[in-house]
C-alpha cells in the first residue's frame, strides 16, 4: 500500500486563456489531495470521501462503472471518476503492467470543481501512488506530463498543462503552451472565499471555446488576458516590496472560489460577512509538489 499527496492551486493570472497558448501563473496552495493505492487481483475499486460530497465507492471491472449515489451533478461525478480511472491507466502504462488491479482511496482537502485544482491534485497523487505501488518512481515532470494527458482526455481535449504541472511541482509556475517552468515567488498571503458551488471544468472550457470561435471580442479577450499575465508577472516582483493587494476568481468559474492577497485580517472578516460565502480560509503557498506520504 502506498500513499502520495499533491497540492491544489489558485491562479494568480491566466486561467482559460492558457488553454489557447497564452501564459498563466498558477500557485500551489497548502490544501492537498491524498491518494492511497494498493494492489488487487484485477480491475479498479475507488473509494472517495471528503470531496465536499458524500463518500462514494465505485467498482470498475472491465470498463463497466456504477453511478455512485451522491447529491451532485452527474457530469461532475463522471469527471471525478474519469480522472481516477485515467490516472490508473497512465500508471499501468508507465509501469508496463496493463492488467494491474488497484484499490484506490482518495481523501482530499480541496473542494471539487471549485477552482482550486482538485482534479489535477487527485490525478497527480493517484499516478504517483499507483506507480510507486508497482515499484516504479516517476519524476515530478513525468507525473505532470501524464496527469496532463489525463485531464486532456477527461476534458475532451480541452485542458492546458497549468494545473497538473503546478500540482506536481509545487510553488509558483509559469506555463505557456508546452513550456512549463517553476518560478520564484514572494510570500503570498492568500485568502480564499468559497461559495459552496462547483463547476464542470470541461464544460466551462468548452463554453469559452464556443464564444471564442463565435465572437471576435471573446478571441480579443483571450489575447488581452495574455497581456494581463505578462504585466502581472512584472507586478508580482514589485509586490514583494509594496505589499500589494488584489482579488479575483480562480479556476474555470461556474461557482467556486475567489482568491485575494491580503496579509491583514480585513479580507477574511469581509468575506465572513458576505452573504453566499460558505467558507473563508487562508492558504499558504505550498512549495512542495507531489510527494510520498508515510
Ligand atoms: C482550470 O483550473 C483552469 C482552466 O484554464 C483550464 C485549463 O487550464 O486546463 C480553465
Boltz pocket constraint, residues with backbone or C-beta under 6 A from the ligand:
constraints:
  - pocket:
      binder: B
      contacts: [[A, 14], [A, 15], [A, 16], [A, 17], [A, 18], [A, 19], [A, 115], [A, 117], [A, 158], [A, 159], [A, 160], [A, 161], [A, 162], [A, 163], [A, 201], [A, 205], [A, 251], [A, 252]]
      max_distance: 6.0
